[in-house]
Amino acid sequence: QVQLVESGGGLVQAGGSLRLSCAASGSTSSLYRMDWFRQAPGKERKFVATITWSGGIAYYADSVKGRFTISRDNAKNTVYLQMNSLHPEETDVYYCQATVAGATYWGQGTQVTVSS
């Protein structure tokens, strides 16, 4: 089992920045990849960014390229999402996902609210 705890969400004005964190604990020795998704109420969860754990290879949704940066700290089993130039339409609950030994785990989510 793997537990994920997100933090760093909050209220920010349009154009502002936030840094999300997601700490993994438990059976993390086979951690392969960690991802960020976001979801609005009643809508599908959307991919934001992903990073491989060993090589640190990152991919982003087109809408966030150049503004968001995903990174990881292997020693702390923590993934970060630096979000810059935020838009009001990016107000959502942001979720962390971990892929470990073929299984996926989700965190509880952290609310990001971008005011116009």
C-alpha positions as a printed Julia matrix, in Angstrom:
116×3 Matrix{Float64}:
   0.0    0.0     0.0
   1.03   3.56   -0.73
  -0.33   6.68    0.9
  -0.22  10.06   -0.81
  -0.69  13.39    0.92
  -1.02  16.55   -1.13
  -0.49  20.06    0.18
   0.09  23.57   -1.07
  -3.29  24.43   -2.51
  -5.01  27.7    -1.75
  -6.39  30.92   -3.13
  -4.35  32.96   -5.58
  -5.07  35.79   -7.97
  -4.95  35.27  -11.71
  -1.36  35.41  -12.88
  -0.09  34.23   -9.54
   1.79  31.1    -8.53
   1.37  28.12   -6.27
   3.54  25.14   -5.49
   1.84  21.84   -4.77
   3.52  18.97   -2.98
   2.65  15.3    -2.78
   4.45  13.06   -0.32
   4.35   9.31   -0.78
   4.76   6.83    2.06
   4.41   3.09    2.52
   5.6    0.6    -0.07
   7.39   3.09   -2.33
  10.47   1.07   -3.26
   9.0    0.27   -6.69
   7.72   3.77   -7.36
   7.68   4.2   -11.13
   5.87   7.41  -11.92
   3.96  10.21  -10.26
   1.37  12.38  -11.91
  -0.79  15.4   -11.27
  -4.42  15.58  -12.38
  -7.13  18.13  -11.78
 -10.87  17.85  -11.54
 -13.8   20.21  -11.4
 -17.06  19.13   -9.73
 -19.06  16.86  -12.0
 -16.34  16.69  -14.63
 -13.72  14.18  -15.65
 -10.3   14.2   -14.06
  -7.79  15.8   -16.41
  -4.1   15.06  -16.81
  -1.74  17.9   -15.93
   1.8   16.51  -15.71
   3.8   13.36  -15.08
   7.35  12.5   -14.11
   9.18   9.19  -14.1
  10.79   8.44  -10.8
  14.15   7.08  -11.85
  14.95   9.24  -14.88
  12.94  12.32  -14.05
  11.41  12.47  -17.52
   8.49  14.87  -17.51
   5.49  15.39  -19.76
   2.82  18.06  -19.61
  -0.64  18.78  -20.87
  -0.41  21.27  -23.72
  -2.37  23.84  -21.75
   0.26  24.08  -19.02
   3.5   23.78  -20.98
   5.82  26.65  -20.21
   3.92  27.61  -17.06
   3.94  24.51  -14.86
   6.96  22.5   -13.79
   6.84  19.04  -12.23
   9.82  17.88  -10.19
  10.63  15.24   -7.63
  12.78  14.65   -4.6
  13.63  10.97   -4.54
  15.01  11.07   -1.03
  11.76  12.51    0.3
   9.47  10.51   -2.02
   7.84  13.8    -2.87
   6.67  15.26   -6.14
   6.08  18.96   -6.69
   4.07  20.99   -9.14
   5.15  24.59   -9.55
   2.3   26.47  -11.17
   2.93  29.93  -12.59
   0.71  32.38  -14.46
  -2.41  30.67  -13.18
  -5.73  31.21  -14.95
  -9.14  31.38  -13.26
 -10.29  28.38  -15.31
  -7.6   26.32  -13.57
  -9.6   26.44  -10.37
  -9.97  22.77   -9.5
  -9.09  20.1    -7.02
  -5.6   18.86   -7.86
  -4.82  15.2    -7.28
  -1.56  13.33   -7.1
  -1.32   9.81   -8.5
   1.48   7.3    -8.0
   2.2    4.19  -10.04
   3.91   1.54   -7.94
   4.54  -2.01   -9.15
   1.72  -1.72  -11.67
  -0.84  -0.38   -9.22
  -2.06   3.2    -9.0
  -2.82   5.2    -5.9
  -4.5    8.58   -5.43
  -4.17  11.28   -2.87
  -7.1   13.09   -1.32
  -6.66  16.2    -3.44
  -5.9   19.82   -2.7
  -8.09  22.74   -3.73
  -6.64  25.42   -5.98
  -8.74  28.53   -6.47
  -7.66  31.22   -8.91
  -9.57  34.46   -8.6
 -10.03  36.82  -11.52
